[in-house]
């Protein structure tokens, strides 16, 4: 177990927010009294201050702290044999051991929290001594023997337990110094031992476990440990180690081989290849802002530079992913299967922004405060500040909301396209809606399954999309109930084979594939690579961005597990599934998202279904389905037909979506397969997607619009557009444009939008490719727009991340460069203009130029 968990993860290139060498900014030693400042700052974060806790806005938070502590004390009173708390059996359960440390911390916190709610608990020596006795019992019986410990999940031993222990030691510092002065040193030595990897208890920056959000947690704990032991060297080293987390990841110059962290385009990756802004990313954001607050005035750390870095994370990495107070699904990893996702996720971001606004200055502080108010005003769910970590943050949040001088303002532009190339995600925003797209590649995992969470994730990174509509309660559209009610192969945007797949616990009887002799343990590298979060086999995933418009494409493939199984690299009893085939493009405009799909089929001869869209509604919602046939006749209800367009409307949620079918098959006139419209009422348990969820039945109407192909059928192509908030009159107008499919094959997909003057193309194969006036020399994504003032704008991207140069030719009059990004060369060419773009080491970034 020790060897397998420490085997270094084989790294695959991932990307980088540019940043100086922050780690060197941490001083070797802080000013006199620096540790005392750290302790005071930490107490203020978790327990509040006399001033903050006297405010009425903090009352609910303080009541929650006190109520939790009293509940834990009652649990201690009722504990049985082998328990410190009732119902939390110790001995062999790392989860219960972690919970026991958590409960001790929650009691200790109440004893240091000012306010009327904690009367009878605050500074009560008897209560504090019970916590101290609990620490001794857990240390002597379970934690102190490293040979007997370290069973179960590595996270609990290296991070979870240490987090609660470190905070509790700080809260009870004075009592422990008088009553049991050796206990703190013993715990710190043990926490070091659980981290040790031949480095005398220090953080191992080369460990695949000590990265990103995990490293921030580990180093935060060590800062607190250094504060209570007055160990300046430990604090300084922990600060320096944590600062490496804030350095932008450069996939072409990895530090310690780590691909976890923030990238230049705002992407956040954890577990080496999982798009994770919405879960691990929010945790890191929270931890970083807490670090800013803990270090404030202590003499440790890099000063104000950290505030600017975190503000760029918020603006470029988190704000695009939050729609009317809801965190988008494609960046949550396995957390999509939890019941506390969506609006609750954003509370963590809001608290961080509240705190950050207090450390920023001028326009930056105003922008952050305005965003806090904007999220509150646009969210359909009232954020509960009692869920904040700090009572001080609760009070500041109330002050921001009550301040008439702070205008509510989004950090996003009303019309915005964000290409998170480093994590294979696209987010397209317009007034009234946001569209989020999840892809996968050799760089980014198709999904994450782990610990019995997200049991049926197989297609979540295969072009699954999420269309968020303004004004809707998103818990009625997405979240845990969407994944519960909708079959995994029927997520909106997915092409999948018709087959039965079984989740890992049903395949193997455990939460992982257990085969230690062949390197498969619960946290081994092989488990990660082939079970928990396998990457795809395709390199083509990404697309160009031109201003507020965007293109994206994906060549669908099977994942690393299926590949390895075919190559005979995996055991006979290891189960791997083959995916269907598809090449897809998404062209994102103002009023519509156009989708071109080619090569829809299956090399294994299975039946295949392509889901144009899926939406859920409450069982009693009066969902209406209306449309027109290609021949002009009316359509309503469900069934299979040659549709020209379809409109989904749910008046109960005041939402509507239109679907327009375009002439876009590989062979002119080929309009098969015909769309199938379905509206079914289903009931499933939330345990269908997560073992830890309560066995709660979820009943929903599930609307689906699909294209079905029979077993053994030939690959086909199709084209359609999603039109948010569409009316029937608006959908009828699409018969006259503005969308024209110019090419739709597995080699080239291109579309022209006459209303915007935009030609967008994705080339998937070696060139040359010619479509209209645009020539492309090989795999690339290109957007060209001709403005009424005579300017031509062009955006070029290498979605494979493997090309050194991409060349494009625009036929017609020779154009001259007006302005262009570095790396763009514009020159005359026979019959037009040639644009050469140096894409080497760009990692999917778009290059733009304006020509005349």
ZIFEN-V865623 format. One record per helix or strand. SS is the DSSP state (h for helix, s for strand). FROM is the first residue (numbers start at 1). TO is the last residue. Records with the same first field share a line. If there is no record, write none. Layout:
SS=FROM-TO ; FROM-TO
This chain:
h=2-6 ; 22-25 ; 34-47 ; 50-53 ; 56-77 ; 94-111 ; 116-118 ; 125-143 ; 154-171 ; 173-179 ; 181-195 ; 212-228 ; 232-246 ; 277-295 ; 305-321 ; 329-331 ; 333-337 ; 343-359 ; 362-378 ; 385-387 ; 391-402 ; 421-423 ; 474-476 ; 480-485 ; 488-490 ; 504-508 ; 516-518 ; 525-532 ; 560-566 ; 686-688 ; 728-736
s=83-83 ; 89-89 ; 261-262 ; 268-270 ; 274-275 ; 322-323 ; 326-327 ; 416-420 ; 425-430 ; 433-438 ; 445-445 ; 450-450 ; 453-453 ; 464-469 ; 495-497 ; 515-515 ; 520-520 ; 535-536 ; 541-542 ; 545-546 ; 549-555 ; 559-559 ; 581-588 ; 593-601 ; 608-617 ; 623-629 ; 634-636 ; 639-641 ; 643-650 ; 655-662 ; 675-685 ; 690-690 ; 697-709 ; 716-724 ; 739-744 ; 748-753 ; 758-763 ; 769-771 ; 774-776 ; 780-786 ; 792-797 ; 805-811 ; 817-820 ; 824-829 ; 832-838 ; 846-851
